[in-house]
Amino acid sequence: MKTIFLLILLCSFRKSTASHWMQYVTAITPEINSTVGKLDDEQFVCYRSTKVISKAQWIEHIDNDVPDYWENEKNRMWGENEDLQHHLNQIVEHFHDIKGNHTLHRMHRCELDDNGTQKGFIKFYYDWQDFIVLNLANGNWTAANDGAESFLKNWESAIHESNHWKHHLNTCIKWLRLLLEWKASHMLQNITPITPAINSTSGQLVADVQLLLLCTNATKFPETDAGKGSDGRRDLPLATILGVIVLVVVAAAAAFCCMKWKMKNGDIPLKDYLKNVNFNNCPFKTRLSDFTAVPVEPSFED
């Protein structure tokens, strides 16, 4: 029965739109260094700081069926972010744009039409403007302006990048199919209302900028190895780190005060010194007593 219902569910996706698509947008800017993944206009994952963050409930436990999914995605996105940073350096060097900060965005998208046609593209935006685009079906680059054309003619990696991403189209389509099936299966198990896939065009970069900013500042990680440090241990919460810093500062201040008192009073024992201290004018007297369960009368003499 579940199998029949799953087939009906998958068919409903196919009838709702002419195609399905998966897209990753990666940004290298002074404010953003992250990647956002979307499936049929729904964000399902983002990457930042060597961590992959689940953004959709249906993908959180995909590693039950796909072992090491999160770890593999983390390594893949890290490598692609490093490549994009290298491409940005190449473009800046080509145009001699050594002044100011520059940005580079890459939109990687693959589509599967209802008739089985596969297509996709890789599009680069330099300083928020259209720059170059690669048609994954034929491996041809297209420049958006004269400056981009000049870069393509002198870009030694153009052919290598074309071949790499063109072969990657089949892999992208494979994962597109898998994620659609996994999402449909999750919806079936959780009796979630069916939301038809949205038929979207290539879209504009500005539509994903807010998602990239949110991803850069995200703090929720899935309970997998992707949420751990490179040594396999869970990262400490920020509050814990701040608490440790405060304790260290207080301890250092106390040690400094003791050293200063020692230098000033020589060999006088601290307990003898305290007996001669007048606490009646101490501005903290009342506050300190608030921390005791029972009021304690001072035992020091004036």
ABEGO torsion letter per residue (X at the ends): XAAAAAAAAAAAAAAABABBBBBBBBBBBAABBBBBBBBGGBBABBBBGGBBBBABAAAAAAAAABBGAAAAAAAAAAAAAAAAAAAAAAAAAAAGBABEBBBBBBBBBBBBBAAGBBBBBBBBBBGGBBBBBBBAAAGBBBBABAAAAAAAAABAAAAAAAAAAAAAAAAAAAAAAAAAAAAAAAAAAAGBBBBBBBBBBAEBAAAAAAAAAAAAABABBBBBAAABBAAGBBBBBAAAAAAAAAAAAAAAAAAAAAAAAAAAAEABBAAAAAAABBAAABAAAAAAAAABABBBBBABBX
